[in-house]
Amino acid sequence: MIKELYSVILTEDIPNLNLKKGDIGSVVLVHNNGEGYEVEFITLGGDTIAVTTLFPSQIRMIQEMEIANARPIELLAA
């Protein structure tokens, strides 16, 4: 079960937030025993890119034999 403060991986693109499948986020809140999750995505420099509510199907746990990958992002116009 995914808990608060766990790192998770996005399983699909979320274009309106400039998030891509494979991006790593941190769970900041679990809704209704895992019916949804509030997840924060940050740059490697520590800047928050997005905090969004996601369904369980949109995230997954990190697997033991995976490696992180960095990608540049463009900030969306406010």
C-alpha positions in Angstrom: 0.0 0.0 0.0 1.2 3.5 -0.9 1.7 5.7 2.2 2.4 9.4 2.8 6.0 10.4 2.0 6.5 7.4 -0.4 8.1 8.2 -3.7 6.0 7.1 -6.6 6.2 7.0 -10.4 3.7 8.5 -12.7 2.1 5.9 -15.1 0.7 8.3 -17.7 1.4 11.8 -19.1 -0.5 14.7 -17.6 0.1 17.4 -20.3 -1.7 20.3 -18.5 0.8 20.0 -15.7 3.8 19.3 -18.0 4.3 15.9 -16.3 5.4 12.8 -18.2 5.0 9.1 -17.6 8.0 8.0 -15.5 8.3 11.3 -13.5 8.9 10.7 -9.8 6.8 12.4 -7.2 6.3 12.3 -3.4 2.9 11.4 -1.8 2.0 14.2 0.5 -1.6 13.0 1.4 -3.5 9.7 1.1 -7.3 10.2 0.4 -9.8 7.7 1.8 -7.4 4.8 2.5 -5.9 4.9 -1.0 -8.8 6.0 -3.2 -6.6 8.9 -4.3 -3.3 10.5 -3.6 -2.0 14.1 -3.4 1.4 13.9 -5.1 4.1 16.6 -5.3 6.5 16.8 -8.2 9.7 18.8 -7.8 12.8 19.6 -9.9 16.2 18.2 -8.9 16.9 21.7 -7.6 14.0 21.5 -5.2 11.4 23.7 -7.0 7.8 22.4 -6.9 6.5 21.9 -10.4 3.0 20.5 -9.5 1.0 19.2 -6.6 -2.0 17.2 -7.9 -4.5 14.6 -6.9 -4.1 11.3 -8.7 -6.0 8.0 -8.8 -4.2 4.8 -7.9 -4.0 3.8 -11.6 -2.0 7.0 -12.3 0.9 6.1 -10.0 2.9 3.1 -9.0 5.6 2.1 -6.4 9.2 2.3 -7.4 10.7 -1.1 -8.2 14.0 -2.3 -6.8 15.9 -2.5 -10.0 15.0 0.8 -11.6 17.2 3.8 -12.2 16.1 7.5 -12.2 16.4 9.6 -15.3 16.5 13.4 -15.6 14.7 15.5 -18.2 14.5 19.2 -18.8 11.1 20.9 -18.5 9.5 24.1 -19.6 7.4 25.9 -17.1 3.9 26.5 -18.2 2.6 30.0 -18.5 0.5 31.1 -15.6 
